[in-house]
Amino acid sequence: MEGDEPDINPLITPCKCCGSMKLIHLKCLRNWLNQKRTYKTHKKQVIIKFNQIDCELCKVKFPFKIAYGNKIIDIVDFDMPKKDFIVLESLQNEQKKVFYVINTEDMNKSGGMDKIKVGRSVESDVRVTDDISVSRSHAFIKKAPNGNYYLEDNKSKFGTLI
């Protein structure tokens, strides 16, 4: 990636590799991670799964944010909704990362939904399919008039944690 400015495409150290393997361009790492992801949509919600999130050489799990200079840079790069949204991250599996990008733009609007249903069932707005500890109708996300979001458990077997 010749010609890139250092601020746009810095050399970073995301793992414990050393020597000539220690540094990698941010864009190169993002390209590699993008090849390891699947991207699905369900009822206007986006589900992004990264199947391998560790260095193939030193086996250290890549962070999804890294400090560079006086900034925090997201290593994972994906299209986010233009306005109101929430990103949930699944913590169930060390080898796989799953992000749920929940578009809340239509919540509490005339004709829009007043809550978002989270669960394993097909009727759920946010469908969590690969975690059996999630109930069919697990929880609801609600948006208050002041813009705050609330997560309400729906009497699920294992409860809801934030």
C-alpha positions as CSV (number, residue, x, y, z in Angstrom):
1,M,0.0,0.0,0.0
2,E,2.6,2.5,-1.1
3,G,1.8,6.2,-1.0
4,D,-0.5,5.9,2.0
5,E,-0.1,8.6,4.6
6,P,1.0,7.2,8.0
7,D,-2.1,8.7,9.8
8,I,-4.4,6.9,7.4
9,N,-2.6,3.6,7.3
10,P,-0.2,3.3,10.2
11,L,2.0,0.4,11.0
12,I,0.7,-1.3,14.1
13,T,1.7,-4.1,16.4
14,P,-1.5,-6.1,17.1
15,C,0.1,-9.3,18.4
16,K,3.3,-10.7,20.0
17,C,5.2,-11.4,16.7
18,C,8.7,-9.9,16.5
19,G,11.3,-9.1,13.9
20,S,10.1,-8.5,10.4
21,M,6.6,-9.9,11.3
22,K,6.1,-7.4,14.2
23,L,4.5,-4.6,12.2
24,I,1.5,-4.7,9.8
25,H,-0.3,-1.9,8.0
26,L,-3.8,-1.3,9.5
27,K,-5.4,-1.7,6.1
28,C,-3.6,-5.0,5.5
29,L,-4.9,-6.4,8.8
30,R,-8.4,-5.2,8.1
31,N,-8.3,-6.9,4.6
32,W,-7.1,-10.1,6.2
33,L,-9.9,-10.0,8.9
34,N,-12.5,-9.2,6.3
35,Q,-11.6,-12.4,4.5
36,K,-12.4,-14.3,7.8
37,R,-15.8,-12.8,8.3
38,T,-19.4,-13.6,7.2
39,Y,-22.0,-10.9,6.9
40,K,-25.7,-11.6,7.2
41,T,-28.8,-9.4,7.5
42,H,-32.0,-10.3,9.3
43,K,-35.0,-7.8,9.5
44,K,-32.7,-4.8,8.8
45,Q,-30.2,-5.9,11.5
46,V,-26.7,-6.9,10.5
47,I,-24.8,-9.9,11.9
48,I,-21.0,-10.0,11.4
49,K,-19.1,-13.1,12.4
50,F,-15.3,-13.3,12.4
51,N,-14.2,-17.0,12.4
52,Q,-10.5,-16.5,13.1
53,I,-9.4,-13.6,15.2
54,D,-5.9,-14.7,16.2
55,C,-2.5,-14.4,14.6
56,E,-1.6,-17.4,12.6
57,L,2.0,-17.3,13.8
58,C,2.0,-16.4,17.5
59,K,-1.7,-17.4,18.1
60,V,-2.5,-14.2,20.1
61,K,-6.0,-13.1,19.7
62,F,-6.2,-9.7,17.9
63,P,-7.7,-6.8,19.8
64,F,-10.6,-5.0,18.0
65,K,-9.2,-1.6,19.1
66,I,-5.7,-0.4,19.4
67,A,-4.0,2.8,20.7
68,Y,-2.1,4.7,18.1
69,G,-0.6,8.0,19.0
70,N,-3.3,9.7,21.1
71,K,-6.2,7.9,19.3
72,I,-8.1,4.7,19.7
73,I,-8.4,3.0,16.3
74,D,-10.9,0.3,15.4
75,I,-9.2,-2.6,13.7
76,V,-12.5,-4.1,12.7
77,D,-14.1,-2.0,10.0
78,F,-17.7,-2.3,8.8
79,D,-20.5,-0.2,7.5
80,M,-22.6,1.3,10.4
81,P,-26.0,2.8,10.0
82,K,-25.9,6.6,9.5
83,K,-28.0,7.4,12.6
84,D,-29.1,5.6,15.7
85,F,-27.7,2.1,16.2
86,I,-26.3,-0.2,18.9
87,V,-23.5,-2.8,18.5
88,L,-23.7,-5.9,20.6
89,E,-20.7,-8.3,20.9
90,S,-21.1,-12.0,21.7
91,L,-18.7,-13.2,24.3
92,Q,-19.5,-16.9,23.9
93,N,-16.5,-18.2,22.0
94,E,-12.8,-17.4,22.2
95,Q,-12.2,-18.4,18.6
96,K,-15.1,-16.5,17.0
97,K,-16.3,-13.0,17.4
98,V,-19.9,-12.1,16.5
99,F,-21.2,-8.5,16.3
100,Y,-24.8,-7.5,16.0
101,V,-25.3,-4.1,14.5
102,I,-28.8,-3.1,15.5
103,N,-30.4,-0.2,13.6
104,T,-32.7,1.7,16.0
105,E,-33.5,4.6,13.7
106,D,-37.2,3.7,13.4
107,M,-37.8,3.1,17.1
108,N,-40.5,5.2,18.8
109,K,-41.5,6.8,15.5
110,S,-44.9,6.8,14.1
111,G,-45.4,3.4,12.4
112,G,-42.0,2.2,13.8
113,M,-41.4,-0.4,16.5
114,D,-41.4,0.5,20.2
115,K,-39.0,-2.3,21.2
116,I,-36.6,-4.8,19.5
117,K,-37.0,-8.4,20.3
118,V,-33.7,-10.4,20.9
119,G,-33.7,-14.2,20.8
120,R,-33.2,-17.4,18.9
121,S,-36.6,-17.5,17.2
122,V,-37.3,-16.5,13.6
123,E,-39.7,-13.9,14.9
124,S,-36.9,-12.1,16.7
125,D,-35.6,-8.8,15.4
126,V,-32.1,-9.6,16.5
127,R,-31.6,-13.4,16.0
128,V,-28.8,-15.0,18.0
129,T,-28.6,-18.5,16.4
130,D,-25.3,-20.0,17.6
131,D,-25.7,-19.7,21.4
132,I,-28.0,-22.2,23.1
133,S,-28.0,-20.2,26.3
134,V,-30.1,-17.6,24.5
135,S,-33.8,-18.2,24.8
136,R,-36.2,-18.1,21.9
137,S,-37.6,-14.8,23.2
138,H,-34.7,-13.7,25.4
139,A,-34.9,-9.9,25.9
140,F,-36.2,-6.6,24.6
141,I,-34.3,-3.4,23.8
142,K,-36.3,-0.3,24.4
143,K,-35.5,3.3,23.7
144,A,-36.6,6.0,26.1
145,P,-37.8,9.5,24.9
146,N,-34.5,10.9,26.2
147,G,-32.5,8.7,23.8
148,N,-31.3,6.2,26.4
149,Y,-31.6,2.5,25.7
150,Y,-32.8,-0.2,28.1
151,L,-32.4,-3.9,28.0
152,E,-35.2,-5.9,29.6
153,D,-34.9,-9.6,30.2
154,N,-38.0,-11.6,29.1
155,K,-37.9,-14.2,31.9
156,S,-35.1,-16.1,30.1
157,K,-33.7,-19.2,31.6
158,F,-30.1,-17.9,32.0
159,G,-30.8,-14.2,32.4
160,T,-29.4,-11.3,30.5
161,L,-26.0,-9.7,31.1
162,I,-24.5,-6.5,29.9
